[in-house]
Amino acid sequence: YICSPFSKDKVYQVIKGTGMGLFHSGDLADTALYFLSESKWACNPDIQIGHGIDAFYKFKDDIFCIVDSSTQKWEHFLMEYGDRSSCFKMELEEVSEFQVTYLDLLVTKGKRGYKATPYIKPSNLGIPLGIQSAHPLSVHTSWPKGVLHRLSTLTNSMHDLEQVKCLFV
């Protein structure tokens, strides 16, 4: 139960979860996950080093890790992360020594480091608005340019950008 300084004579019962699709739900879930698993544990550099985590990146509920594959300590890190996340369901989607997709990036390990290139998922319909939507014509004609601009921010390789632009078009 909680109370608020804005309504001092009321007490509110806290329930598990929040309505899917509500404006605040995503931010609330991100904050809960941060305090359960990350603030004092997963984002701690000493914890990461001790578990062979060379890099830990997160956007909303998507996590990308670069790990020391010579040890299995990273697997313990992921199990502990899942345990600390209590009401959240964790799912390991992809493990590879050479490349993985993360959001709309293809991350590839090379001789000189890691390379990120834009990735368009096969399930992507490529059309954010149906032609029958009531948006102004300017919105319908400007979205492809916006997508192409965003793709250009995901790589510094002109060759990779031209390939993904051709795929998008």
C-alpha positions in Angstrom: 0.0 0.0 0.0 1.2 3.5 -0.8 0.0 7.0 -0.2 0.7 10.2 -2.1 1.5 13.7 -0.8 -1.0 14.9 -3.4 -3.9 13.1 -1.7 -2.9 12.6 1.9 -6.2 11.1 3.0 -6.1 8.2 0.4 -4.2 4.9 0.5 -3.7 3.0 -2.7 -3.2 -0.8 -3.1 -0.3 -1.7 -5.3 -1.0 -4.4 -7.8 1.5 -6.4 -9.9 1.8 -5.1 -13.5 0.3 -2.2 -15.4 -2.1 -2.1 -18.4 -0.5 -3.1 -21.6 -0.5 -0.2 -24.1 -1.0 2.5 -21.4 1.2 5.6 -22.0 3.3 5.0 -18.8 3.6 1.2 -18.9 6.8 0.9 -20.9 8.6 3.5 -18.8 7.3 1.8 -15.6 8.5 -1.6 -16.8 11.9 -0.2 -17.8 12.3 1.5 -14.4 11.3 -1.7 -12.5 13.7 -3.8 -14.4 16.5 -1.3 -13.8 16.0 -1.3 -10.0 15.5 -5.1 -9.8 18.5 -6.2 -11.9 20.7 -3.4 -13.1 21.2 -0.4 -10.8 23.2 -2.2 -8.2 24.2 -5.4 -10.0 24.2 -5.8 -13.8 25.5 -2.3 -14.5 28.2 -2.6 -11.9 31.6 -2.8 -13.7 33.1 -5.1 -11.1 30.2 -7.6 -11.5 30.5 -7.4 -15.3 34.3 -8.0 -15.2 33.9 -10.9 -12.7 31.4 -12.6 -15.0 33.4 -12.1 -18.2 31.1 -9.4 -19.6 33.1 -7.2 -21.9 30.2 -5.0 -22.9 26.6 -4.6 -21.7 24.1 -2.6 -23.8 20.4 -2.2 -23.3 17.5 -0.5 -25.0 14.2 -0.9 -23.3 13.8 -4.7 -23.0 16.5 -5.7 -25.5 20.0 -6.5 -24.1 23.2 -7.0 -26.0 26.3 -8.4 -24.4 29.8 -9.0 -25.6 31.3 -11.8 -23.4 34.6 -13.6 -22.8 33.8 -16.9 -24.4 36.8 -18.6 -22.8 34.9 -18.8 -19.6 31.3 -19.8 -18.8 30.9 -17.2 -16.2 28.7 -15.1 -18.5 26.1 -17.8 -18.4 25.9 -17.4 -14.6 25.6 -13.6 -15.1 22.5 -14.2 -17.4 21.0 -16.6 -14.9 21.5 -14.2 -12.0 20.1 -11.4 -14.1 17.0 -13.4 -14.8 16.6 -14.4 -11.1 16.9 -10.8 -10.0 14.4 -9.7 -12.7 11.7 -11.7 -10.7 8.4 -11.0 -12.5 10.1 -10.4 -15.9 10.5 -13.4 -18.3 14.0 -13.4 -19.8 14.7 -15.1 -23.1 18.1 -15.7 -24.7 17.5 -15.2 -28.4 20.8 -15.5 -30.0 24.4 -16.6 -29.2 27.1 -16.5 -31.8 30.9 -16.2 -32.0 30.7 -14.2 -35.2 27.5 -12.1 -35.6 24.1 -11.4 -34.0 21.2 -9.1 -34.7 20.3 -6.5 -32.1 17.3 -4.4 -32.7 17.8 -3.2 -36.3 21.6 -3.8 -36.4 23.7 -6.7 -37.5 26.7 -6.8 -35.3 29.7 -8.7 -36.8 33.0 -9.5 -35.1 36.0 -8.8 -37.4 39.7 -9.0 -37.1 39.9 -5.3 -36.0 36.8 -5.2 -33.7 33.1 -5.1 -34.1 31.1 -3.7 -37.0 27.4 -2.6 -36.9 25.4 -2.4 -40.1 21.7 -1.7 -40.5 19.5 -4.7 -40.6 16.0 -4.9 -42.0 14.1 -7.9 -40.5 12.5 -10.2 -43.0 9.1 -9.6 -41.2 9.4 -5.9 -41.8 6.5 -4.8 -44.0 8.3 -1.6 -44.9 5.1 0.5 -44.8 4.4 2.3 -41.6 1.1 3.8 -42.8 -1.6 2.2 -44.9 -2.5 4.2 -48.0 -6.1 4.4 -46.7 -5.0 6.2 -43.5 -6.2 9.8 -43.0 -2.7 11.3 -42.6 -1.8 14.3 -44.8 -0.1 13.5 -48.1 3.1 15.0 -46.9 3.3 12.4 -44.1 2.8 9.6 -46.7 5.5 11.0 -49.0 8.1 11.8 -46.3 8.4 8.6 -44.3 10.7 6.8 -46.8 13.2 9.7 -46.6 13.0 9.5 -42.8 13.7 5.8 -42.8 16.6 6.2 -45.1 18.1 9.0 -43.0 17.7 6.8 -39.8 19.4 3.9 -41.6 22.3 6.2 -42.4 22.8 6.9 -38.7 23.4 3.2 -38.0 26.6 2.8 -40.0 29.6 4.7 -41.2 30.2 2.4 -44.1 28.9 3.8 -47.4 29.0 0.3 -48.9 26.9 -1.2 -46.2 24.5 1.8 -46.3 24.0 1.4 -50.1 23.3 -2.3 -49.7 20.6 -1.8 -47.0 19.1 1.2 -48.9 18.7 -1.1 -52.0 17.0 -3.7 -49.8 14.7 -1.1 -48.3 13.8 0.4 -51.6 
